[in-house]
């Protein structure tokens, strides 16, 4: 039995628009009410439920067939693969936090901070920790309290210090081999972590150097020494981070990378930390699983919603609309530039709407994949671009979790931090330049 009403073509995107309206609308409402973390009061995984009901009941197939289509999207190989990787990444991160790996990494990095470049040093620590941990939120939570204490001791503008912390955190969120943005982008576009990293790193290198120089000049008057550490860092607890980074760069399968890091971290904790027991390990692993609940559930639900939109012609309409723009504005020789611009714009809009860079990559995934295939944009390049632009906007949105968290810890308004998140601005400019000049040209595997 078919429904009398059905969604076709552009109307098939209505459920996605409905989801974004609920999510953004609730965020705006609670912002006006003065609530903290307003855009996270109503979870995206809950806001999507009415949109799913709408998509299922107004689909062009029978109700049972629409549910089957939804389930096909939920169990799609890339979606399930991402979910398994999320669980491993969550367990790995929590175990490393539990054994003291975060504190050891931060203390180790502080040993190399020049006293006359405190602000730049905090940024560098952020890049190292976020690349090792693969999470910008975890990096901000770990480093911001230390950075705020340093800014108070040296009289540095707390908003400026918070900007340096966010900049460092977003560097790793974009570039880390184990960040959920990288995992989502590489799985959706079917490319290797190593190829994506090559392109991404070369684009990010210039912005990294410029940001470092700007933070040095921003606090050039500060020459007071950093507070000395009360104890030397136990480097053994930071070793799993370094190990994971090295084997990921060697191109090892992401499941092996995360599993090896988890096993190594567990063994180090059990053998080198007297207070770390098997029960603590089990608890940390479970906490890691639960920390990924929202993104895991949302990935499954978005997979189903995207499949319904695809079946009903919504994704096809979106791709055709972008295709018309590419044909209109791009000559044959410029096709890849325009295609890359369209891919970047699409994921940027999605992040602006959802305030979650991983969700933005997944939401735009069907369209960015098809555009890449049609216009022969290398998948590794597409993966790099979607992670770059989603992270650029995630880092500068005043209602993103990263900015809100840093502002809360520093005790300043999120808006006061925005001018100082230098890295995100430089990264966006660097990526635009890379698109214009079709750079970098690297050999892909």
Secondary structure, DSSP 8 states (H G I E B T S, - for coil): ---SS---GGGGGHHHHHHHHHHHHHHHHHHHTT-TTGGGSS-HHHHHHHHHHHHHHTSSS-HHHHHHHHHHHHT-HHHHHHHHHHHHHHHHHHHHHHTTHHHHHHHHHHTT--GGGHHHHHHHHHHHHHHHH--HHHHHHHHHHHHHHHHHHHT--HHHHHHHHHHHHHHHHHH-TTSHHHHHHHHHHT--HHHHHHHHHHHHHHHHHHHHHHHHHHTTT--------SS---GGGTHHHHHHHHHHHTT--HHHHHHHHHHHHHHHHHHH-TT--HHHHHHHHHHHHHHTHHHHHHHHHHHHHHHHHHHTTHHHHHHHHHHHHHHHH--GGGHHHHHHHHHHHHHHHHHHHHS-HHHHHHHHHHHHHHHHHHTT--HHHHHHHHHHHHHHHHHH-TTSHHHHHHHHHHTS-HHHHHTT-HHHHHHHHHHHHHHHTT-------
